[in-house]
Amino acid sequence: MPRQLQFAFMNKVKVGYRHSDSDKQDWAKWYQTGMSFREIAKKFDVPYPTVFHCVRKELKITDGRQTGRKKVWVDLTKPEVVRQNLLKRVYGMSLEEYKELFDSQNGVCAICGEKAKGGKTSTRELHIDHDHVTGRNRGLLCHKCNPGLGQFNDSIEMLEKAIAYLKKYQSSS
C-alpha cells in the first residue's frame, strides 16, 4: 500500500504558531534593546527566520529595510565600508588603524620602499602582512613582497639560503 502524503491542513495544526505571544514579545523587547535577530535566535535556541518574522510582525515592521535601527557610517563611502568590514573580520583592525599604519610607513612597502602601484589585478593599497603562527599584524607590504615572503613560508633560514644563492651566482656587472 503506498504511503499517503500528510500536510499540515490535514491534521488541523496551525503552522507557525508554536511560540507563545509572550515569547514573541520578549524577542521584540530584546530586539529593541539592540540585540540582533541572530543573537536572539541563539539565546532562545530558536531558528533565525522564526525570530525575524515574529519580531517584524510584533513590531509591525512592514518593510524589511526599515527595522528601526540603521547603522550610520560617518564620512565613509560604500567601498570604504566594505574594506572596513573585511579588515575587521580578517585582520582584526579598523580602517583608521590601517590608515595610521599606512601613514607611519609613509605610504610605502616596509621591505622594498616602493609605493603601491595599482593595476588590473592588484589593488592600489598595500597588503597587510601578518604572522601566520600568532596572527599578529606586522606591517604593510606591496603586491610583490607580500607573496614573496609567503613563498618562503616566513622562514628566515630559507631567506638566508636564497640570499647566499643570489650572492654565489651574482653577475659581475
Summary of the structure (lengths in Angstrom):
residues: 173
radius of gyration: 27.3
end to end distance: 90.8
largest distance: 90.8
contacts: 348
relative contact order: 0.06
helix: 45%
strand: 6%
